Amino acid sequence: MTTSTGSLHHKILVSACLMGCRVRYNGSSKTLMRAALTQWRQEQRLVIYCPELGAGLPTPRLPAEIVGGDGAEVLAGRARVVESDGRDVTQIYTLAAWLALRTAQQAGCRYALLSDGSPTCGSQAIYDGRFSGQQQPGAGVATALLRQHGIAVYSEQQTDELLAHLNRAEMRQPR
């Protein structure tokens, strides 16, 4: 999409829960009220998506955590995603990641703003795999896959960093 000045607006894949959709595991949202999101939505640059719903998971659903590593380890087959009842759901969370990547690529997204803590979307932290409420540094499965394919992923706490990065990138675009 171009503006009247001709500058390119980069598309951003954004977690649906951050936009107020009640799609989290417990049926809640994680609405992020930021002026930048309102502006980006008006500019039609947001691709609002929930990987878990895209893969067919219901809302609500049991909490899930990565056991034995992070999203990159899941993709490499060295870690798994399990629900709080012990059921292995690695395959569906891996599908969710691939569907998120396909959605981002089809829409031309170079950036993503995803919900931190999630076994799918976490970008700075994920839960520790013990269902203890404790987080550890790491990335979810979709975040790891998006990054492996050159899409920069930011958490909701990094909205200002994403805004600054986009402003720099778009200032360099030919007019």
C-alpha positions in Angstrom: 0.0 0.0 0.0 1.3 3.5 -0.8 0.4 6.8 0.7 0.0 10.1 -1.2 3.8 10.6 -0.8 4.4 7.2 -2.4 6.1 5.6 0.5 5.6 1.9 1.1 3.8 0.8 4.2 5.1 -2.5 5.5 2.4 -5.1 6.5 2.4 -6.4 10.1 1.1 -9.8 11.3 -0.5 -9.1 14.7 -1.9 -11.5 17.2 -5.7 -11.4 17.2 -5.8 -11.3 21.0 -3.9 -8.1 21.0 -6.6 -6.5 18.8 -9.3 -7.4 21.3 -10.4 -10.8 19.9 -11.3 -13.2 22.7 -9.2 -16.1 21.3 -6.7 -16.8 24.1 -6.7 -20.3 25.7 -9.0 -19.1 28.4 -11.4 -17.2 26.1 -10.0 -13.8 26.9 -8.3 -11.1 24.9 -5.1 -9.3 25.7 -6.1 -6.0 24.1 -3.2 -3.7 23.5 -4.4 -0.1 23.4 -1.8 1.8 21.5 -2.1 4.8 19.1 0.2 3.1 16.7 -2.1 0.1 16.3 -5.0 2.4 15.6 -3.0 4.2 13.0 -1.7 0.9 11.4 -5.3 -0.4 11.3 -6.5 2.7 9.5 -3.7 2.4 7.0 -4.8 -1.2 6.4 -1.4 -2.6 7.2 -2.4 -5.0 9.9 -3.0 -8.7 9.2 -4.9 -9.8 12.3 -4.5 -13.6 12.9 -4.6 -16.2 15.6 -2.3 -19.2 14.8 -4.1 -21.5 17.2 -7.5 -20.8 15.8 -6.1 -21.1 12.3 -5.0 -24.6 13.1 -8.4 -25.5 14.5 -7.9 -25.3 18.2 -11.0 -24.3 20.2 -11.6 -21.4 22.5 -11.4 -21.9 25.4 -8.7 -24.7 25.4 -6.4 -26.2 27.9 -3.2 -24.2 28.6 -0.2 -25.5 26.7 3.5 -25.0 27.3 6.7 -26.1 25.6 8.6 -28.8 27.4 12.3 -29.4 26.7 13.3 -26.2 25.0 11.7 -23.4 23.0 9.9 -23.0 19.6 13.1 -23.6 17.6 13.7 -26.8 19.5 10.1 -27.9 18.8 10.6 -27.3 15.1 13.8 -29.3 15.2 12.0 -32.2 16.9 13.9 -31.8 20.2 11.1 -30.3 22.3 7.4 -30.7 22.4 4.2 -28.8 23.3 1.9 -30.3 25.9 -1.4 -29.3 27.4 -1.8 -29.1 31.2 -3.4 -32.6 31.2 -0.2 -34.0 29.7 -1.5 -34.5 26.1 1.1 -33.9 23.4 -0.1 -31.3 21.0 3.2 -30.6 19.3 1.7 -31.5 15.8 -1.1 -29.0 16.0 1.1 -26.2 17.4 3.6 -26.9 14.6 0.7 -26.6 12.1 -0.3 -23.4 13.7 3.2 -22.0 13.2 3.3 -23.0 9.5 -0.2 -21.5 8.9 1.0 -18.2 10.5 4.0 -18.2 8.2 1.9 -18.8 5.2 -0.5 -16.1 6.2 2.3 -13.6 6.8 4.0 -14.5 3.5 0.8 -14.3 1.5 0.0 -10.8 2.9 3.6 -9.6 2.4 4.3 -9.1 6.1 7.9 -8.3 7.0 7.1 -7.7 10.7 5.0 -9.4 13.4 3.6 -8.1 16.7 2.8 -11.2 18.7 1.6 -12.0 22.2 4.4 -12.8 24.6 4.4 -15.8 26.8 2.5 -18.0 24.4 3.9 -21.3 23.2 3.0 -20.2 19.7 3.6 -16.4 19.7 6.0 -15.7 22.6 9.0 -13.7 21.3 10.9 -12.7 24.4 9.5 -15.2 27.0 7.6 -18.5 27.2 6.3 -20.5 30.1 8.8 -23.0 31.6 7.0 -26.2 30.6 6.1 -27.1 34.2 2.7 -25.2 34.4 4.1 -23.3 37.4 3.3 -19.9 36.1 7.0 -19.2 35.7 8.4 -17.7 32.5 11.8 -18.1 30.9 13.5 -16.5 28.0 12.6 -18.0 24.7 10.4 -18.0 21.6 7.2 -19.8 20.7 6.9 -22.1 17.7 5.4 -19.5 15.3 7.8 -16.9 16.3 10.8 -19.2 15.7 9.5 -20.2 12.3 8.7 -16.6 11.3 12.2 -15.5 12.3 13.7 -18.4 10.4 12.0 -17.0 7.3 13.2 -13.4 7.8 10.1 -11.9 9.5 11.1 -9.7 12.4 8.9 -10.5 15.5 8.2 -8.1 18.3 6.2 -8.6 21.6 3.5 -6.3 22.8 6.1 -4.8 25.1 8.2 -3.8 22.1 5.6 -1.8 20.2 7.7 1.4 20.4 10.7 -0.5 19.1 8.6 -1.8 16.2 7.3 1.7 15.5 10.8 3.2 15.5 12.0 0.4 13.2 9.2 0.9 10.7 9.7 4.6 10.7 13.4 4.1 9.9 12.7 1.5 7.2 10.0 3.6 5.5 12.1 6.7 5.5 14.6 4.8 3.4 12.0 3.8 0.8 12.3 5.6 -2.6 9.6 8.3 -3.1 
